[in-house]
Amino acid sequence: MSKTVGVWLAIAFIFLGGTLVWFGAKYAQRSSSGNSPEIDREYVKLPADSSQPWLKDFTLTERSGKQVGTKDLAGKVYVTSFFFSSCPGSCIRQNEKVKEIQSQFGKQGVQFVSITCDPDIDSPVRLREYAAKLQADPKEWWFLTGDLTYIRRIAAEIFQIAMDKQTHSEKLFVTDKWGNIRGFYAWNDLAEVTALKASHTKLLAETSPPADLEKPASTATEPTE
């Protein structure tokens, strides 16, 4: 091998190594955020031998220690999101946006529901501390925890998104007074947040579910065997 070829090979290896380091850093950064743009296209399956029907309702533990769920939300317009308290940045920004929306619509009757995807850490006590930092109204904004497997099922079977420990969607899910999911919106997109607020005004004014109600458009694929 000539000296010139050896030099060029060495340069190529250095460039390749730097590229791999850059991609590794980008992946680590995305993973640490707790959010993945691809996660909406996946499903969590029920166990193959499961005889359980897919969930239509849920009950979890609120930061107060009280058991609450969809039965308590009947007749209310509500917004559901997923987060975890130890998230280094994006969850905080997400919940600051939720607080902005809650401050505008909470008194009008919209309920806000934030479900942790790290229940091993997010006990009711920890959630109380987290909610206190946000000055979250305990009546208008719930912070819920429970069993991780059960929460994964809630995400997959009710909201049709995949979720795992410290990994969640960035969507805010809007449910009407009759328990129908009427839309989902990215908290970090101004146009979508504007559309979400407009949906609140519309859904709060409804006195009966639309006869032609359609399933909201989704980026998720249908579940497969």
N, C-alpha and C positions, 0 to 999 in steps of 0.2 A: 504494500500500500504506500503511495507517495505521501510526502509530507503535506502537500496541498489538500489531498483528499481527507487526510486525518484531521486537518484543521477544520474543514467544512463539516465533517461528521461531528466534531466536538461542538461546534456552533449549533448544529441541528439539535443535538441532545440537550443543550442548555435551553434552547427555545422551547422544546417540547416539555422539559421539566417545568419551566416557568408557566407555560400554558396550563399544565395539570394543576399546579399550585393555585393559579387564579380560579379555575373552575371549582376546585375543592373549597376555596374560601367563599365563593358565591353560593355553593350548595349549603355550606355550614350556616351562612348568613340567613338563607331562606328557611332552613330548618329551625333555627333558633327563634324565628319570628312567631312560630306557632301557627302560621297560615300557609296553605299551599293552594295555588290556583288550579292545580290538577285534581284536587280532592273531590270537587263537585261531580266528577265524571266516574266516580267509583261507588260501589255499593257494599254494604256489609251484609253478608248472607246469614240467614238463620242456620243453625246446625242441621246437617243432613237428615238426622233422625228425629228432628223436632216435630212435635204434634201441636205446638203452640200456634195460634193464629197470629197474624201480623198485628202489631200494636196500632190502636186507634186513639188510645188515651194514655196518659202517663201521670204518675204521682212521684214527686221527689221531695227532698227535705230543704226547706227554705232556711236562710241564715238565722232566722229566729228560732229554728228547731221544729217549726210546725210543718206538717205534711200538707203540701198543696199540689195542685195539678190541673188538668184540663176540666175537671168537674167544677172547680172554683172559677174557671175562666169562662164558663158558659154564659152567653149573653154579652160578652165583652169583645171588643177589638183588641188584639194583643200582638206584640212584636217579640219574636224569639231570636236570641243570638247565642253563640257558643264562644267560650273564652277560657282562660285559666289565669289565676292570680299571679303566678310567678313569671308570666310572659314578659320578656324584657322590654317590649316597646309597642308592638302593634296592637295588642289587646287594650293597652291603656288608651291609645288614640281611638280605638274602636268604641270603648266605653265612654270616652269624652264626647264622641259624636252621639251615642245613645242618650247621654245626659242632656245634650242640647235638644234632641227631639222630645225626650221625656218632659223637659221643662216647658215645652210648648204645648204638648198634647196630653200629658198626664192628668191635668186637672179637667180635661174634657172627657176623660173616661177611658183613654187608651192605657192598657197595662203592658209593662215591659218585663220580659222574662229572660234572664241571662243564666245559661246552664254551663257549669264547669266541665271541661274535658280532662281534668286532673283531680278527681275526687280524693285520691290518696292524700294529697296535700290540702285541698280545699275543703276543710271541715266547716261546719256552720260558724265556729268561732273565727276562723281565718276569713271567711266571707263577710262576716260582720265588720271586721277591721278594714277589709278591702272596700266595702260599700261605704263605710264611714268616710274614707278618704275622698270618695266621689260625692259625698253628701247626697247619697241616693235615698230618695223618699221610700221608706219601707212599705208603704201602702201601694205606691204606684210602680215600684221597680223591685222585682224579686230576684234573688241570687240563689240558685238551686244546686244541690249536690246529691250524690247517691252512688249506687254501684256502677262502675265503669262499663261493664258489659251491658247493663240495662240502658245506660245513657247512649251507648253506641247504637243500640236497637232503636231508641227514640229518634236519633239522628237519621238512621237509615230508613226505618219503616214509616215514620210520620213525616219527616222533612225531606226524605229522599236524597240525603247526602251521606257520604262516608265521613266518619270521625274516629279519631283514635286518641290515645293519651298525648296531650299537648299538641294536637294537630286538629285543626278545625277550619270550617268555611268562614269566609269574610262576609257572608250574606246576612241580612236582617230579614226574617221571615214574618210576613204580615198575615194574620189569621182573622177571619171575620167573626161576627157574633154567634154564628152557627157552627164554628169549628172548621171552616173551609179555608185552606191556605190560598190566599188571593194574589200573592206575589212575593218576590224576594228581590232584595236590592243590595248592592254593594255599598257599604258604609263610607268608603273612601272615593266615591264617584259623585260629584256634585249633581249631575243630571239625575242620577238614580235616587239620591237623597231627596231631591226636589219632587220626584215622582212618588216616592214613599210618603212624603208629607201630604201630597195631593190625595193619595189613596186613603189616608186617615180621615180626611174631611168627608170623602165619599162614603166610606164604610160606616162612619159614625152616624150618618144621616139615614142609612138603610133601616127599614122596618120589617123587611122580609128578604130572604135570600133570593137572588136573581134566578128566574126560571131557567135561563139558558147558561147557567154557571158552567164554565169550562175550567179544566185543570190548568194552572198557570204554566207558562212555558218554562222549560228547564234545560240546563246544559247537561244534566245527568242522563246516563243511558238507562235503559230498562233492566231490571234485575234478571239475571240468568241463572239457570241451574248449575 
